């Protein structure tokens, strides 16, 4: 059985959930989850397809700052795909020939992305990159809003990154890293659509969607922080 939530989530999440539901004999639950998934994702992708290219902000997805080399990002895969499907233009797609790679600081300053979305997690035990001068963004079930905001704010201390206007414009956001490899990636669609200014009728707020998902499908309540804006 082969599933894919990581490389091409826009194409393969639906098929992967269906296969897992069949394999574990819970097809009804799989259909119930996918109906919920579609109720959130489909309005976003439909609105994005109707959006003129000129209205799409340029978004830099910063992959695991603090753990990866500065400028690590995604091309037309993973979160990069979801950025485009949620009303943005993924910077990495236009600059990389691969699924992932690293953009130089000079290239970022020259490109001046409108929005920065950093991935983060609960990474106290992870090794910090020797090439960076910052810490990771604290997100997850154990994160508090104060911790998340503080760790988002310190990202501008990366060498040269204070020159990026997204920091002065407060267009800096954090998304839980592991959403990029799970059917819970619907939260990224909801968050990215909101952050990128996509107008979607009836779309719930990020925290409301995450709480509702836990109430419907998880054995425990939603806690912590999984998506946040720098305040």
ZIQUIVEN-V575886 format. One line per field, one symbol per residue. psi: psi as a letter, one per 40 degrees, with the letter a starting at -180 (. if undefined). burial: 1 if it has 9 or more other C-alpha atoms within 8 Angstrom, else 0. Layout:
BEGIN
psi->???
burial->???
END
This chain:
BEGIN
psi->hhiheddgdddedddddddddddeffdddddddddddddddddddddddehideehihhhhhhfiddiihehaibgibddddddeeeihhdddeeieidiahhidddddddgidihhhiiagfdeihiieeieiiihhiadeiidddddddddedeehheeeehedddeffhihihdeeefieeeddddddddddefhhhhehiidddddddddddeieiihiahehiih.
burial->000111011001100111111100011001101100100110111011001000011111111111111111111111111111111111111001001111101001100111111111110000011001111111111111101110110111110011011110001111111011111011111111110101010000010011101110000001011111110
END
